[in-house]
Amino acid sequence: MSNKKFISKEEQDLIVKAIERAELNTSGEIRVHIESECKLDPIARAVTVFNKLKMNKTKERNGVLIYIAWKSRKFAIIGDIGIDEKVPENFWDKEREILLNHLKEGKAAIGIAAAIEMAGENLKEHFSYQSDDVNEQSNEISFGE
């Protein structure tokens, strides 16, 4: 099964729309990266992907990456330093729990969308949407190997 079969075109559209909706609440930039395998710790791999996607280059350092390695059954949700400086250590726990529960049920796209929408809602307090906000990151899902 390829990465794009793990998430169908319709499910990809659902996720992109969730990102668009979430980013109406916050200046934060949310991305999703999906690949099949992760031989490392998923947080370490997510950091590598985060930097490769240049998510560390946003003006407010407020990027969020939802990383999933579906074959390895690993995932991570990480935020950039601008977020980490303002939020408590357990900030992503609810998003992780929602995503994990949906992944266990085989409902990846619904779980990703729910985690995205919750992230946008929670980031609003620290990084509110500005009328002159520029979308600094693609809303499309990126895929690895």
Phi, psi and omega in degrees: 000130179275168180300323182284343174276333175299322177235114181291169178301318179296320179291324175299316179299319177301316181292316179298318178296323177297319177297313180301316179295315182298321183284355171282343179266339191214155173278355178298151180249120185249132177228159177234132176233130182236132173216170186278313187234149176223110181271350181258182167297134184297330178290318178299317179294319179299321178297318178299313180296317180307311181290322179298323179280002181059032178289343178280005182255008180288152184305314183262006182052047185238040176276149177231133177240128170257114185249131179226129170247094193292322181290323179280350181058048179231151174205165177208151171234119182230152176238158180286173186300326179298325177284311183303328180289340187250345187244158178292161184302325183268020186306322185268003185302316182293318178297318179298317181296314179299314181297313180301314181299318179290321178298318179299328180274359182077022182244061186302309185298318179295319178294318178297313180299318179296318179296320178298311182296321177293320178299316179299318179296315183287329179285337183308322182298324185258334183222076183291155179292136178250145182298335179262018182300135177250133177286104186274346183229150176296145175271352181288151176287138173260147182237138173257202182274000000 
